[in-house]
Amino acid sequence: MSAYTEQAPARAEVDAFSGVTVLQFGTNWCGFCNAAEPHIAQALQEFRVTHPELRHFKVEDGPGRPLGRSFKVKLWPTVIFIKDGAERARVVRPDSAEAVTDAARQLDLP
């Protein structure tokens, strides 16, 4: 299980990405984040089988963190699915891998 990191792309970079990007906002000490981590990891592992080009960033969030604020993140974890720079889906505090998979399906990928 990888840790959330303070290193995050700038919003302009995210908006310019082509393909699929997943932004996962939270903190390493967040109980909700730790509880959701196995569900998120399972869903993304399955998704990577058919979409190995997937970019995934685990971004440490908090007051004054510009990327999270630009996406109006309020609760952790928040997982945002982006296709070609545009948000297509998000899931907040997922309690199952299926919740994450359902959000990923909104990307309309082959």
N, C-alpha and C positions, 0 to 999 in steps of 0.2 A: 504494500500500500504506500503510494507516494504521498509526500507532504504537500500542503498548500504552500505556495511560494509568493514572496513579495514581488518577484520578477513577473511582470505582465506586459503584454504588448500594449501600445497606445491604441486608443479608440480608432484613430485614422488607419492604423495598420490592420485592425480587425475588419474595418469596413472595406478595405482593399483586398482582403484574402479572397482567393477563388477556391471553390470546392467547399468541403464541410469542415466546420470548426465547432468545437464544443468548449464552452467556457463554464467552468464549475467554480462557483464562488462560495467561500466559507472560511473557516479557520481550523487550525490543528487542535485547538482546545474545545471546540464546539461539540457538545454532546449530540445534537441533532445531526451534525456533519458526520461524526463517527458512526452513528447508527445507520445512516443512509449509505455510507461508503461501500459496503459489500453489494448493495443493490445497484448502485451506479456503476461500479467496476464490472459486475456481471453483464449488465446490459451493454456497456461500451465494448467489452471483450467480444461479445456476440456480434455486435454491429461492425467491429473491425474485420471480422472474417470476410464480409462482403465489401467492405469499404476501408481497405488498409491505408488509404491516403488521409484518413481522418486526423485532424489536428485536435489535441486535447490539452487545455491549460487548466490547472488547478490554481486558482488565484486567491491568495489571502485577501480578504475583504475587511473593511472597517471604515469608520468615519474618515473622510478626507481622501479615500482611495479613489482616484479618478475613474478607473474603468468600471468599477461596480456602481458608482454614482451615475455614470453615463447610461447604464442599463437599468437604472432605478431599482437596484437590488435592495430589498427590505429584510428578507429572512434568509437564513442559511440552512442547509445548502440550497442554492439556486443553480440549476443547470440550464444553460441557454444553448440552443441548437441554431447555428448560423449556416446559411448556404449562400455562397457568393457575396458575402458581406452583409446580408440581410437576415435579421432574426426571423426564424420560422416557427420556433416553438420554445417553450420553457416549462420546466417542472420545478416546483418548490417543495422541499422536504419530502422527497419520494420515500414511500414506505414499502416499495417492491421494485424489483427489476422491471416488471411489466409496466409500471408507471413511466419509467425512463424510456423503455422501448416504444411505448405509445407516443411519446413526444418525438422520438427519433423518426417515427413513421410519417410525421408531418413534413419531413423534408422532401417527400415525393421522389425518392431516389430509386433507380432500377434495382 
